[in-house]
């Protein structure tokens, strides 16, 4: 990757971690919600009042547990502060069931308990996808590449950084990072954890948006 591409990724807010990486990443100082990402083999201590999401060793199940708890995570674990849902385990083998943009589809592994709560989704981008709309998200996404391959394109107005995606990779998308995914001959299956999720059309109900009238 060139220095120019790295600069674009830093500007727009995306970070990639290889499957063999071992790291702990905290929310940025300007984030609205606090979380910690544990990449690689980690013993994760979760305090009361927080919860943790992680994958089983064989990657066939996702777990969600509330603290206090200590968990051994081999691939990826994410702790979210101040969220205490019931303990859950869900399988990851069932295909996606809900439509998403541009031919993509998703399945709610752990749906939000209430509007705007965190959620873990299973997202599938079909083969030969090159038309996924360039888009942003209003909250952070912690993404684990479960299967397949593809590319992540980040940037605006042809100032783009393109990175290959492959199984075991972790992608940390900061809020408002403009991006989209592309694939070739095989589908791309990823697990995006929404660090708090969207409140739907209500996100457009604010003075800045309501008071703006496009003329071009």
Secondary structure, DSSP 4 states (H G I P E B T S, - for coil): --HHHHHHHHHHTEEEE-TT--EEEEPPTT-SS-EEEEESSEEEEE-TTEEEEEE-TTSSEEEEEESSEEEEESSEEEEEET--PPPEEEES-SPP-EE-GGG-EEEEEE--SSTT--EEEEEEEPTT---PPPB--SS-EEEEEEE-EEEEEEEETTEEEEEEEETT-EEEE-TT--EEEE-SSS-EEEEEEESS---GGGGG-SHHHHT-----
